[in-house]
Amino acid sequence: MSAEWLGVAAVAWALAAVWAVLRHAGAARGFVAFGCAAGVVGAVAGVLDGGVAYAASGMTWAGQPVGWAFTPDALWLLGLGLVPAGLAAALGTPAHEGRCGWLFGLALTLLGALGVFALQDAAGLLVAWELMSLGGAVMLLAERLGHPAGAANLFMLSLLEVGAVALLLALLLLGRRTGGTSFMGFAAGAAGLHGPAVLGIGVLLLIGFGAKLGVLPFYEWLPQAYGVGSGASGAVLSGVVLNAAYFGLARGLLEWLPAGPGPWRQALAILVVAAGVLSAVLAILYAFQQDDWRTLLAFSSAENACIAVTMLGASLLFREDGQAALAGLAWLVALMHLGGHALAKGAMFLAADGVFCSRHSYHVEQAGLLRRSGWPLGLGALFAAMSLAALPPQAGFVSEWFAFQTLFQTLHLGTLAGRLTLALAGAGLALTAALALATFVKLFGLGLLGDGVVRQDPPLPRLHGAAVLAMGLLVLALAVGMLAWMRVLGPQSLLLFGVDAAAASHSGWLLVPLRADFAFISPALLVIVMPLLALLPLALLGFSARRHAVRRAPLWWGGMAEDPARSSTTALSFSNAMRTFYGFIYRPDLRRHREHDGHQPYFVRRLVFNYRIAPLFGPLLFRPATAAVWWLAGKCRALQSGDLSLYLALIGLLLVAVLALSLL
């Protein structure tokens, strides 16, 4: 039944695309939401059955049969990613125009992601990969919720095409060994690859799939692209698309490339770990400085994706060292982390859309939104923010606790390079966790809880509050039931590593890193114990309030008129200390300009303040590349002279080159 439900989802999304082209937004939105619900049902049924077996579609591509299958890890990532996507489709984009275009792009994105998860041949994967990129660009262009929408989309597509070219080269090199495009032959064909070839193909796969995951330097397109779209688009891109890209990278590095000891394979694993850690640290550093809901959450998505990439690199290191159980544990932790991230980030993006519906802005500032919008929004956003900040007992805390416990096993590695790599990775993830905590304290505290600026904005829509509450409760349910949910990944772990890492990661009500004598936690018991422990300070507070009445007094404004807006904490001032400390990374640019009243230098009529953080790779990599392309285009402009003789000469040279290649 699981395959049928997934087929229904694909048909529903195709119909949604047709209705969107016909400009029937209501029907298109209904089909997209129904397809997401069917996809979730199919994913749940399939993962409980141990996956969906390979099936031939009856079609051929370039002479090769086209088949599809769903492994348990694919169904896990797909199902959890479709939950926020379905809610985003049901609520729709808050943009007033382009809703049919947005729904068309959403349908294309979901169809492309389904192909990435299911298709078992290289040609089909490339088509689905490009369809997913095209759908995302259509979604963002249709909304135009940011001024430079076209430039942001071109920048995104250019970087994604770099990744697509790298992915194409990797698949061509793998297909050359087997003489076909089916993934089932990749592993056998790659068994005879030499170490440098394994490293080269692995780097190409990291670039190809990492372009969508936000691995450096590609993470710089995420805030620009997310910043011109809505939270609904962000929920889809950070859930379904991000999960699909990680699944492709994990499948390529763990299944297509051969396993076994060797310095080149270890070098690849170290490179993956280093890229993941550095990307996560840089992404969360830049996230902390943002004052827009979408760009902050975009950088956070890159950070969480790169944490999963780090754990994938750790899995490679352990596997090459013969530590199959630890390799399976690291692989399992990455899946747990991305599952919880999809739910929590979807809740925060939907909350961002609610903020926009209330204030017509995604700016993070104190506006008393939570006080006016009710407890459902506050509770759901609190659970999601706690998970993204790795606070107990949420899903993000469980997965990051497992991540640290896995990296602590570095002493089991036999090489000094591997031990140092994981030790430094643990330090980097510790810095990332601390910065993530500060980032989401800022977002929740200023963006929702802050009450410094008195405005007459309406409360957030109730539907958005209900959706955020539902997603927040799902995050908590994922954490509480993790010892039950992760068991469905056991068959895939047994197939990849020969060890059921899921079964070895729990002992009764306890979650353990393979053995209970090293460390343990119990999210289910934390949910019971933490409210009971909270009764003690609440009782003390109540007792103190009875004996000592609360005294209220007006604030002193220094002899000036009361102005809550001037005294409230802004997103810029909140992050100023960190910006100063890490100034060598941020390289902030502050500009002030005073306009005086006439010729009186003592009377300031207007003060203009501009603030900007310099991107890290833009001036050093992307701008020189752009300048080189423009220079090359200028040199090639002579080819467009309009001279017929020149065109005929070029065609003749091309025919001679084709003839020479055919003879060789």
C-alpha positions in Angstrom: 0.0 0.0 0.0 2.9 2.4 0.6 3.9 2.4 -3.1 0.3 3.2 -4.1 0.1 6.1 -1.6 3.4 7.6 -3.0 2.1 7.2 -6.5 -1.1 9.1 -5.5 1.1 11.8 -4.1 3.0 12.1 -7.4 -0.3 12.2 -9.4 -1.7 14.9 -7.1 1.3 17.1 -7.5 1.2 16.7 -11.3 -2.5 17.7 -11.3 -1.6 20.6 -9.0 0.9 21.9 -11.6 -1.7 21.6 -14.3 -4.4 23.5 -12.3 -1.8 26.2 -11.4 -1.0 26.7 -15.1 -4.8 27.0 -15.7 -4.8 29.7 -12.9 -7.1 27.8 -10.5 -5.2 28.5 -7.3 -7.8 26.8 -5.0 -7.7 23.5 -6.8 -3.9 23.6 -7.1 -3.4 24.2 -3.4 -5.8 21.5 -2.5 -4.0 18.9 -4.7 -0.6 19.9 -3.3 -1.8 19.6 0.3 -3.5 16.3 -0.5 -0.4 15.0 -2.2 1.7 15.9 0.8 -0.8 14.1 3.1 -0.7 11.0 0.9 3.1 11.2 0.8 3.3 11.2 4.6 0.9 8.2 4.8 2.9 6.3 2.2 6.2 7.1 3.9 5.0 5.9 7.2 3.6 2.7 5.8 6.7 2.1 3.7 9.2 2.7 6.5 7.2 0.3 8.8 7.5 -2.3 6.0 11.2 -1.9 5.8 11.2 0.2 2.6 9.7 -0.2 -0.9 11.5 -2.7 -3.1 12.9 -1.9 -6.5 10.3 -1.8 -9.3 10.8 -1.2 -13.0 8.7 1.6 -14.4 8.5 0.0 -17.9 10.3 3.1 -19.4 13.8 3.4 -20.7 16.2 6.4 -20.7 19.1 6.4 -23.2 18.6 2.7 -23.6 18.7 2.0 -19.9 15.6 0.8 -17.9 14.2 3.4 -15.4 13.3 1.9 -12.0 12.5 3.3 -8.6 12.7 2.2 -4.9 12.4 3.7 -1.5 14.9 2.8 1.2 13.9 3.3 4.9 16.2 6.4 5.2 14.6 7.9 2.1 11.1 7.4 3.5 12.2 8.8 6.9 13.6 12.0 5.4 10.7 12.3 2.8 7.9 11.8 5.3 9.3 14.3 7.9 10.0 16.8 5.2 6.5 16.6 3.7 4.8 17.5 7.1 5.9 21.2 7.0 5.5 21.3 3.2 1.9 20.1 3.5 1.1 22.7 6.2 2.8 25.4 4.1 0.8 24.4 1.0 -2.5 24.5 3.1 -1.8 27.9 4.5 -0.4 29.2 1.2 2.0 32.1 0.5 1.3 35.4 2.1 2.2 37.1 -1.2 -0.7 38.9 -2.7 0.3 38.1 -6.3 1.8 35.2 -8.0 0.0 32.5 -6.0 -0.6 30.3 -9.0 3.1 30.6 -10.0 4.1 29.7 -6.5 1.9 26.6 -6.4 3.3 25.6 -9.8 6.9 25.9 -8.5 5.9 24.0 -5.3 4.5 21.1 -7.3 7.6 20.9 -9.5 9.8 21.0 -6.4 8.0 18.2 -4.7 8.0 16.1 -7.9 11.7 16.6 -8.3 12.4 15.7 -4.6 10.3 12.6 -5.0 12.5 11.6 -8.0 15.7 12.3 -6.1 14.5 9.9 -3.3 13.2 7.2 -5.6 14.8 7.0 -9.0 17.6 4.5 -9.3 19.4 5.6 -12.4 21.8 8.5 -13.0 19.9 10.1 -15.9 16.6 10.2 -13.9 18.4 11.6 -10.9 19.8 14.5 -12.9 16.4 15.4 -14.4 14.8 15.3 -10.9 17.6 17.3 -9.5 17.2 20.1 -12.1 13.4 19.9 -11.7 13.8 20.5 -8.0 16.1 23.5 -8.6 13.7 25.0 -11.2 10.7 24.6 -8.9 12.4 26.4 -6.1 13.4 29.3 -8.4 9.8 29.6 -9.7 8.4 29.6 -6.2 10.7 32.5 -5.1 10.2 34.5 -8.3 6.5 34.2 -8.1 6.4 35.7 -4.6 8.8 38.7 -5.0 8.7 39.5 -1.3 12.2 41.0 -1.6 13.5 43.8 -3.8 16.4 42.0 -5.7 14.3 38.8 -6.4 15.8 38.3 -9.9 19.4 38.8 -8.8 19.0 36.5 -5.8 17.5 33.7 -8.0 20.2 34.0 -10.6 22.9 33.8 -8.0 21.2 30.7 -6.5 20.8 29.0 -9.9 24.4 29.8 -10.9 25.8 28.1 -7.8 23.4 25.2 -8.1 24.4 24.7 -11.7 28.0 24.5 -10.6 26.9 21.7 -8.3 24.9 20.1 -11.1 28.0 20.0 -13.3 30.1 18.4 -10.6 27.3 15.9 -10.0 27.1 15.1 -13.7 30.9 14.5 -13.8 30.8 12.2 -10.8 27.9 10.2 -12.3 29.7 9.9 -15.6 32.9 8.7 -14.0 30.9 6.1 -12.0 28.9 5.0 -15.0 32.0 4.6 -17.1 33.1 1.7 -14.8 29.8 -0.1 -15.3 28.8 0.8 -18.8 25.4 1.8 -17.5 23.5 4.4 -15.5 21.8 2.1 -13.0 22.8 2.7 -9.3 22.7 -1.0 -8.6 25.9 -1.4 -10.7 27.8 1.6 -9.3 29.1 -0.1 -6.2 30.3 -3.2 -8.0 31.8 -1.1 -10.8 33.6 1.3 -8.4 35.2 -1.6 -6.4 38.3 -1.4 -8.7 38.8 2.3 -8.4 42.1 3.5 -7.2 42.4 5.8 -4.2 42.9 9.1 -6.1 39.8 8.3 -8.2 37.7 7.6 -5.1 38.9 10.9 -3.6 38.1 12.8 -6.8 34.6 11.4 -7.2 33.9 11.9 -3.6 34.9 15.6 -3.9 32.6 16.0 -6.9 29.7 14.4 -5.0 30.4 16.7 -2.1 30.3 19.8 -4.4 27.3 18.5 -6.3 25.0 17.7 -3.4 26.6 20.2 -1.1 25.5 23.1 -3.3 22.0 22.6 -2.0 23.0 21.7 1.5 24.9 25.0 2.0 28.4 23.5 2.3 31.0 26.3 2.0 31.2 28.4 -0.1 27.7 27.6 -1.4 25.9 28.6 1.8 25.9 32.3 0.7 23.0 31.7 -1.8 20.6 30.6 1.0 20.0 33.9 2.8 19.7 35.8 -0.5 17.2 33.4 -2.0 15.2 32.7 1.1 15.2 36.5 1.8 13.1 37.2 -1.3 10.5 34.5 -0.6 8.0 33.7 2.1 8.3 31.4 5.1 6.2 28.9 3.3 8.8 28.6 0.6 11.5 28.4 3.3 9.6 25.5 5.0 9.7 23.6 1.7 13.3 24.4 0.9 14.7 23.6 4.4 12.6 20.5 4.8 12.0 18.5 1.6 14.8 19.9 -0.6 17.5 19.9 2.1 16.6 16.3 3.1 16.7 15.2 -0.5 20.1 16.7 -1.1 21.5 15.0 2.1 20.0 11.7 1.0 21.8 12.0 -2.3 25.1 12.8 -0.7 24.8 9.9 1.8 23.9 7.5 -0.9 26.7 8.6 -3.1 29.5 8.4 -0.4 28.2 5.3 1.4 26.8 3.1 -1.3 28.3 4.1 -4.6 31.9 4.5 -3.5 33.8 1.4 -2.3 34.5 0.8 1.4 37.8 -0.3 2.8 41.0 1.0 4.5 43.3 3.4 2.6 44.8 6.8 2.9 42.8 8.3 0.1 39.5 7.2 1.5 40.5 8.5 4.9 41.4 11.8 3.3 37.9 12.0 1.8 36.3 11.3 5.1 38.4 14.0 6.8 37.6 16.5 4.0 33.8 15.8 4.5 34.1 16.4 8.3 36.2 19.5 7.9 33.8 21.0 5.3 30.8 20.2 7.5 32.2 21.7 10.7 33.6 24.9 9.1 30.3 25.5 7.2 28.3 25.0 10.3 30.4 27.4 12.4 30.4 30.1 9.7 26.7 29.7 8.9 25.6 30.1 12.5 28.0 33.0 13.1 26.2 34.9 10.2 22.8 33.7 11.4 23.3 35.4 14.8 23.8 38.8 13.1 20.6 38.8 11.0 17.6 41.0 11.7 15.2 39.3 9.2 13.3 36.1 10.0 14.0 34.5 6.7 17.7 35.1 6.4 18.3 34.1 10.0 16.5 30.8 9.5 18.2 30.3 6.1 21.7 30.5 7.7 20.4 28.2 10.4 19.2 25.6 7.8 22.7 25.6 6.3 24.2 25.1 9.8 21.9 22.1 10.6 22.5 20.5 7.2 26.3 20.8 7.7 26.0 19.2 11.2 24.5 16.2 9.4 27.3 16.4 6.8 29.8 16.3 9.7 28.2 13.1 11.1 28.3 11.6 7.6 32.0 12.3 7.5 32.4 10.7 10.9 30.5 7.6 9.6 33.0 7.4 6.7 35.9 7.7 9.1 34.6 4.9 11.4 33.8 2.7 8.4 37.2 3.0 6.9 38.7 2.1 10.3 36.6 -1.0 10.6 34.3 0.4 13.3 31.0 -0.7 11.8 28.9 -0.1 14.9 30.1 3.5 15.3 29.8 4.1 11.6 26.2 3.1 11.8 25.6 5.2 14.8 27.0 8.4 13.1 24.8 7.6 10.1 21.7 7.2 12.3 22.4 10.5 14.2 22.5 12.5 11.0 19.1 11.1 10.0 17.7 11.9 13.4 19.0 15.4 13.3 17.6 16.2 9.9 14.2 14.8 10.8 13.9 17.0 13.9 15.3 20.0 12.0 12.6 19.7 9.2 9.8 19.9 11.8 11.3 22.6 13.9 12.4 24.8 11.1 9.0 24.4 9.4 7.4 25.7 12.5 9.6 28.7 12.7 9.1 29.6 9.0 5.4 29.4 9.4 5.7 31.7 12.5 7.6 34.1 10.3 4.7 34.1 7.8 2.4 34.9 10.7 4.6 37.8 11.6 4.4 39.1 8.0 0.7 38.8 7.9 0.5 40.8 11.1 3.1 43.5 10.5 3.8 43.3 6.7 7.5 42.8 7.5 9.8 40.0 8.4 12.0 42.3 10.5 13.0 40.9 13.9 12.0 43.5 16.5 10.0 43.9 19.7 6.4 44.3 18.8 4.4 42.4 21.5 3.3 39.7 19.0 3.2 36.9 21.5 1.1 38.8 24.0 -1.5 39.5 21.3 -1.5 36.2 19.5 -2.2 33.7 22.3 -0.5 30.7 23.8 -0.8 28.2 20.8 1.7 30.2 18.8 4.0 30.8 21.8 4.1 27.1 22.8 4.7 25.8 19.3 7.4 28.4 18.6 9.0 27.8 22.0 9.2 24.0 21.3 10.7 24.6 17.9 13.2 27.2 19.0 14.3 24.9 21.9 14.9 22.1 19.4 16.9 24.3 17.1 18.9 25.6 20.1 19.5 22.0 21.3 17.6 22.4 24.6 16.1 19.4 26.4 13.9 17.6 25.9 13.3 18.5 22.3 14.4 16.5 19.2 17.4 18.8 18.5 18.8 18.1 21.9 18.5 14.4 21.4 20.2 14.4 18.0 23.0 16.8 19.1 23.6 14.8 22.3 24.0 11.7 20.2 26.3 13.7 17.9 28.6 14.7 20.7 28.6 11.2 22.2 29.6 9.8 18.8 32.4 12.2 18.3 33.6 11.4 21.9 34.4 7.9 20.5 37.4 9.2 18.7 39.8 7.1 20.8 38.5 4.0 19.0 40.1 5.2 15.7 43.4 3.7 14.8 45.0 6.7 13.2 46.1 10.0 14.7 44.7 12.0 11.8 41.2 10.5 12.4 41.3 11.1 16.2 42.4 14.7 15.8 39.7 15.3 13.1 36.9 14.1 15.3 38.3 15.9 18.4 38.4 19.2 16.5 35.0 18.5 15.0 33.6 18.1 18.6 35.0 21.5 19.5 33.6 23.1 16.4 30.1 21.6 17.1 30.3 22.8 20.7 30.8 26.4 19.4 28.0 25.9 16.9 25.6 24.8 19.7 26.5 27.8 21.9 25.9 30.2 19.0 22.7 28.5 18.0 21.4 28.9 21.6 22.1 32.7 21.4 20.6 32.9 18.0 17.2 31.5 18.9 17.1 33.3 22.2 17.4 36.4 20.1 14.8 35.3 17.6 12.2 34.1 20.1 13.0 36.8 22.7 12.9 39.8 20.3 10.8 38.6 17.5 7.9 37.1 19.5 8.3 37.7 23.3 9.7 41.2 23.1 7.1 43.9 24.1 9.1 47.1 23.9 7.4 48.8 20.9 3.7 49.6 21.2 2.0 49.2 17.9 -1.6 48.6 16.7 -0.8 45.6 14.5 -3.4 42.8 14.5 -2.4 39.5 16.1 -1.0 36.7 14.1 -3.6 34.7 12.2 -5.1 31.8 14.2 -4.4 29.3 11.4 -0.7 30.1 11.6 -0.7 29.8 15.4 -2.4 26.4 15.1 0.1 25.2 12.5 3.0 26.3 14.6 1.6 24.5 17.6 1.0 21.3 15.7 4.6 21.4 14.4 6.0 22.1 17.9 4.1 19.2 19.4 5.4 17.0 16.6 9.0 18.0 17.5 8.3 17.0 21.1 6.7 13.8 20.1 9.6 12.9 17.9 12.0 13.4 20.8 9.9 11.5 23.3 9.3 8.6 21.0 12.8 8.5 19.5 13.6 5.1 20.9 10.6 3.7 19.0 10.8 5.8 15.8 14.5 5.1 15.1 14.0 1.4 15.1 12.5 1.6 11.6 16.0 2.6 10.3 17.6 -0.6 11.7 17.2 -2.6 8.4 19.0 0.0 6.3 21.8 0.3 8.9 22.2 -3.5 8.9 22.4 -3.4 5.1 25.0 -0.6 4.9 27.2 -1.4 7.9 26.3 -5.0 8.9 25.2 -3.7 12.3 21.7 -2.7 13.5 22.8 0.7 15.0 19.2 1.6 15.9 18.7 -1.5 18.1 22.1 -0.9 19.8 21.2 2.8 20.6 18.6 2.2 23.2 18.3 0.2 26.4 14.8 0.1 27.8 13.7 3.7 28.2 17.2 5.0 27.8 18.9 6.2 24.7 22.6 5.2 24.7 25.6 5.5 22.3 25.8 1.7 21.6 26.4 0.9 25.3 24.8 2.1 28.5 28.0 2.3 30.6 29.3 5.3 28.5 26.4 7.7 28.6 22.6 7.7 28.5 19.5 10.0 28.4 15.8 9.4 28.4 13.6 12.1 26.6 10.5 10.3 27.8 11.6 10.5 31.4 12.7 14.1 31.0 9.2 15.1 29.9 7.9 13.6 33.1 10.6 14.8 35.5 11.2 18.4 34.2 7.6 19.6 35.0 7.8 18.0 38.4 11.1 19.8 39.1 9.6 23.0 38.0 7.0 22.8 40.7 9.6 23.6 43.4 10.6 27.1 42.0 6.9 27.8 41.3 6.0 27.0 44.9 8.8 29.2 46.2 7.7 32.0 43.9 4.1 31.7 45.1 5.2 31.7 48.7 7.4 34.7 48.2 4.6 36.6 46.5 2.3 36.1 49.4 4.9 37.4 51.9 6.3 40.2 49.8 3.9 42.1 47.5 5.2 43.0 44.1 6.0 46.7 43.9 5.6 48.5 40.6 7.1 51.8 39.8 7.4 53.8 36.6 10.7 53.8 34.7 13.0 56.8 34.8 13.6 58.2 31.3 16.5 60.5 32.3 14.3 63.6 32.3 13.1 62.9 28.7 9.7 61.9 27.4 8.8 58.2 27.5 9.7 56.5 24.2 9.6 52.6 24.4 10.8 52.4 20.8 14.1 54.1 21.6 14.7 52.1 24.8 13.9 48.6 23.4 16.6 46.2 22.5 17.1 45.8 18.8 18.4 42.8 16.8 21.5 44.9 16.0 22.3 45.8 19.6 21.6 42.3 20.8 24.3 40.8 18.6 26.8 43.7 18.9 29.1 42.0 21.4 29.5 38.9 19.3 30.0 41.0 16.2 32.8 42.9 17.9 34.5 39.7 19.2 34.4 38.0 15.7 35.1 41.2 13.8 37.9 39.5 11.9 35.2 37.2 10.3 32.3 39.7 10.0 34.4 42.7 8.9 31.4 45.1 9.7 31.0 48.3 7.8 29.4 51.2 9.8 28.6 54.5 8.1 27.1 57.5 9.7 26.0 60.7 7.9 24.6 63.8 9.6 22.5 66.4 7.8 22.4 69.8 9.5 19.7 72.4 9.5 21.0 75.1 7.1 24.3 76.5 8.2 23.9 75.7 11.9 26.3 72.8 12.7 24.8 72.2 16.2 21.3 71.4 15.0 21.1 67.9 13.3 18.1 67.6 11.0 18.6 63.9 10.1 21.1 61.1 11.0 21.6 58.4 8.4 23.1 55.1 9.7 24.1 52.3 7.4 25.3 48.9 8.6 26.6 46.0 6.6 28.4 42.7 7.3 30.9 41.7 4.5 30.3 38.2 3.0 33.2 35.9 3.3 33.3 34.3 -0.1 31.6 37.0 -2.2 34.5 39.4 -2.6 37.1 36.7 -2.6 35.5 34.1 -4.9 32.3 35.1 -6.6 33.1 38.6 -7.7 36.4 37.6 -9.4 34.6 34.7 -11.1 31.9 37.1 -12.3 34.6 39.5 -13.6 36.3 36.7 -15.4 33.1 35.7 -17.1 32.4 39.2 -18.2 36.0 39.5 -19.6 35.7 36.3 -21.5 32.3 37.4 -22.9 33.9 40.6 -24.1 36.7 38.8 -25.9 34.2 36.4 -27.5 32.0 39.3 -28.7 33.9 39.3 -32.0 32.2 36.0 -32.8 28.9 37.9 -33.1 30.3 40.2 -35.8 27.6 39.2 -38.4 30.2 38.3 -41.0 28.9 35.2 -42.9 32.3 34.1 -44.0 33.5 34.0 -40.4 30.5 31.9 -39.4 31.1 29.5 -42.3 34.8 29.2 -41.3 33.8 28.3 -37.7 31.3 25.7 -38.9 34.0 24.2 -41.1 36.5 24.0 -38.2 33.8 22.4 -36.0 33.2 19.7 -38.7 36.9 19.0 -39.0 37.1 18.6 -35.2 34.2 16.2 -35.1 35.7 14.2 -37.9 39.0 14.0 -36.1 37.4 12.9 -32.9 35.4 10.2 -34.7 38.6 8.9 -36.4 40.4 8.8 -33.0 
